[in-house]
Amino acid sequence: MAQMRNVDVGELNLRCAIEGAGPLVILVHGFPESWYSWRHQLAPLAEAGFTACAIGVRGYGDSDKPDPVEAYAMERIVGDLVGLKMALQPEQPAILVGHDWGAPIVWNTALTRPEHFKAVAGLSVPFAGVPQRPFTEVFHEHFTSKGKFFYQEYFQEPGVAEAEAEQNPRDWVARMMYSISGDVPSGEYWTKPLGATFLEGLPDPKPVPWLTEEDLDFYEAEFSQSGFRGPLNRYRNHERDYEWLQGWKDKRIEQPALFIGGTRDPATYLFGAVTDPVALMKMFAPQVEGHILDGVGHWTQQERPEAVNRLLIDWIKRV
């Protein structure tokens, strides 16, 4: 069983689930998740001979929750991962694995702090290089200016999405997860006008084997306790992240890399911007190995834990 620990990473404390002994593998979750989204990976990684550490990203669960928006900038979270690695296993470089927001976090950590991390894997979101403009400009051009809803635009104003999500965290998480999973029937649930709420038009979630009532109990308890401000603040730092990353605009991820996406995950294809995410990544991470899982939606390691574990552990052993 994983041991829950509070780890001082320098600026703050992170709550971590740690299991096993051996080379360190740091698992970084996305939104709206927690260390718990790696529940199916901890024991297999430990049994394969690694120290698996699934973190609660700052702002989530029992990890520290600074209030300012700028406290959730990419630079600060990259610092958390470096501090965690130095606290747990300072003598050798670690391996990073991230999903959803965790994927950009680990991609950019490997890019900017390569001396600490010897390999990096991302699930759902491919690495598209150092941004050429803030992502806010991208979605303003393609969605907001055309009167179309885009969830990250909806998340920009502090307090708006928090108020909707915190009314019923269990329902909010269940609806979001189901609506972009591989199990939802095909439908344009996210095509709606600017001014719509996040939940507006999303389908009623149906029971799925990878998201049980017990799982929803956990997420409900986590977000009822922590709230959504910290997690949503990550979306409010696109301009800061862009400015910081310009210091690496001519750099690539040179370490061995792994990408695992899903054919039914809109993030895998960058919301329609690319047709071959692995080919895209090869331009910015030349040592990448890619796998696209048929029928899998956005919640990669929760929807298909056995397939993800097989690919991930095989790759980690080789690197």
N, C-alpha and C positions, 0 to 999 in steps of 0.2 A: 504494500500500500504506500502511496505517496505521503511524504511528510510535509506538512504545511509549515513554512518558515517565513518570518519577516526578515528581509535582507536589506541592510543599509547599503545603498548604491552610491552614496555621496551626497546628492542633493535631497534625497528623501528615502523612504522605505518602500519596498515592493513586497507584496505578499506572493509567495511562490509555492508551487507544488513540486517537490523534488523526490525523485526515485532513482535508485540504482547507483552504481559506482563505475568510474571509467571516464573517458573523454567527455567533456561537457557539451550537451546539445541544448540550446536555449530555444524555447517555443514561445512565439509571440502571437497573441490572438488579435482578432479584429473587432468590428462593431456589428451588432450589440452582443458581445460575447464575454468571455472571461477565461482564466486559466482552464476552466472546466471544459472548454471546447476541445481541449487536447486529452480528454479523459481516456480515449481509446488508444492513445499513442504512448502514454507514460510507461506502462508496464512492458509492452513489447520492446521499447527502446532500452529499458533497464535490463530486460532479459537478454538483449543482444550485446550487452557489455558497455553501456553508456550511462552517464549521469544525465537523466532527462529533467529539465527544469522548465516548467510551464509557469510563466509569470502572469500576474495581474498587472496590466499596463497602468501607469499612473492615472488616477481618476476612477478606476474600477474597483468594485468590491472592497476588500480590506487594505488595498494599497493606498498610499497617501494621495490626497486630493487637493492640490493647490488650486486657488480660486481663479487667478488671472488667465485670460485667454492665451496670452503669450507663453504661459507655463507649459502649454501642450504643443509647442513648436517642435518640428522634427529634430532640430539640433539638441533640444533638451532630452528627448526620448532616446536618441542615439547615445547620449551621455549616460542614461540609465543603463543601457545594455553593456556599455564598456565598464561601468561601475559594478554591475552584477558579475560580469566575467572576472573582474579583478578580485571581487570578494569571494567567489566560489572556487576559482581555478586560475590563479594568476600566472602559473608557471608555463602554460601552453595555450595556444590559440584555440578558440571554441568554434562550434558549428552553429549557425543560425537557421531557424526555420520560422516562417511567418505566414499567416493567412489573412486575407482581406486587408484591412489597414496594416496588419502585421507584416504583410508582404512588402509594401513600400518602405516600412520601417527597417526591415532587415536588409533589403536591397541597398538602401542608402547608408546603413551602418557598415555593410561590407565595403561599399564604395569609399566612404570617407575615413574609415578606421581599419584598413586592411591588416595592420600589424596585429590586431587582436582576434581576427576571425579568418579561419583557413578555408571555409566553404560556406555557401549560403543557398537555402532553398525557399522558394516562394510558392504558395498555393493561391489560385484564383486570379491574382493580379500580376501580369508580367511586368518586367522592368523595361521601360521605354527610354532610358537614358535621362540625363539631367534635363529638366524642363527648359524649353525655349521661351516660355511665358507662364505666368501664374495660371493654375487650372481654373481659377475664377473667370479669367478672360475667355477660356475655352467654353465653359458652359453658359456664360452670358451670351456668347456669339451664337451657339447652336441651339440653345433652349430659351433663355430668358428674353432675348431680343425678339424672339418669334412667338412670344406669348405661351410658351410651353413650360409645364412643370418639370423641374429637375430637383431631386431630393437634396442635393448638396446646396442648392440655392435656398431651399426651404430651411436648411440647418444654419444659415449664416447669421440670422438675427438672434442674439442670445435671449433665451427665455421662451421663444415660440415653440420650437420642437420639444423642449423640456416639458412645457405645460401639457402638450398632447400626450407624450409618452408616459409621464408620471401619473396621469389619471388612472391608468391600468397597465402597469409594466408587463404583466403576463400576457395580456391580449396583444399589446404592441409588439412584443418580441415574437410571439407566435405568428402573427399576421405577416410581419416582415420576413421572417425565415421561410414560411411556407410560400410566399409570393414570388421568391426568386430561387426556389429549390428545383430539383429535377423532377419532383412529383406533382408540381402544380400543372393543371391543364394549360395548353397553349392559350395565351390571351394577352392583350395589350393593357395589362393592369396599370402600367406606369405611364401610359399615354393619357395625359389629362392637362387641363389648362393651368397656366400660372395663376396662383391664388388658391389652388386646391390645398387641402391638408395632406399630410403624409399618408394617413390611413384611407383617405377617400378613394373608393373604387377598388381597394384590395379585396381579394376573395376571402370568404370564410375558410380558415385553415381546416384541413381534413387530417385525421390521424395518420401519422407516418412513423415507420419503425425507428427512424434515427432521432426523433424528437418526441420522447415519451412525456407523460404527465409528470414523472419524477424529474426529468430534465427541466421542464418548465417550472416546476416548484423551485429548483435551484436558481434559475435565471430571475424568477419573480422575487425571491428573497434577496438576491444580490442587488438588483436595481431598485428595489423598494428601500434598501438601506443606503445605497450610494448615490442614487439619483442619476441623472443623465447629463449634467452640466459638463463634467470633466470629459467623458467620452465624446460629446458633441463638439467640444472646444477643439478637438483635433482637426475638424473640418474648417475651422475658422482661422487657419494659419497658412493658407496657400501662398499668400504674398510673402510672408516671412520665410517659408520654406524655399520658395523660388530664389529669393535674394541670397540666402545662406548657401544653397547648392551651386550657385554660379562659380564658386571657388573651385569646383570640380568639373566644369563644363566640358573639358577636353579629356576627361578620364573615363575609363570603362571598369567594370567589375572583372578583375583578372583571375579571381579564385574560381575553382570548380563551382558550378551553379546547377540547380535543379528547378524546373518549373512543372507544376501539376495543375492543370485546369480542367474544366468540364465543358462538354458541348452545349449544355443548356445554361451556362453561366454567362450573363452579359458582361461581367467584369473581365472574363478571360479574353474577350474580343474588344475590350476597351469601349464598350457601348457602341459597337459597330464601326469603330475607327480602323480596325485591322481584321484581316481574314486568317492570318497565320501568325499567332502570337509567338511561336517558337522561332520562326524566321526573324521576326522583329527583334527578339531578344539577342539573337546571335550577333547583331550589330553592336550591342552594348555590353554583352557578357559572352565573349567568344567561347568559353568553355561550358556553355549551358547544355544540359540534357533535358528534353521536353517530353511530356506525356499529357495527352488530352483524353480524359475519361468519358466514354460515351454515356449519355443520359444523365450526367451529373450536373447539378446546379451549383449554386454559389457556396454551399456549406461543405466544401470538399471533404475534409477529414472526418466530418460527422456523418455525411451521407454515405461515404464509401470507405470506412476505416480500414478494412482488410486490404483493399487495393492500395490505398495510400501508404499503409504500413509496409507493405511488400516493396513498393517502389522506393520509399524513403530509406528504409533500413538497408536495402541492397546498395543504394547510392552512398549512404554514409559509410558503410564498410569499405567501399572502394576508394573513397577520398580520405 
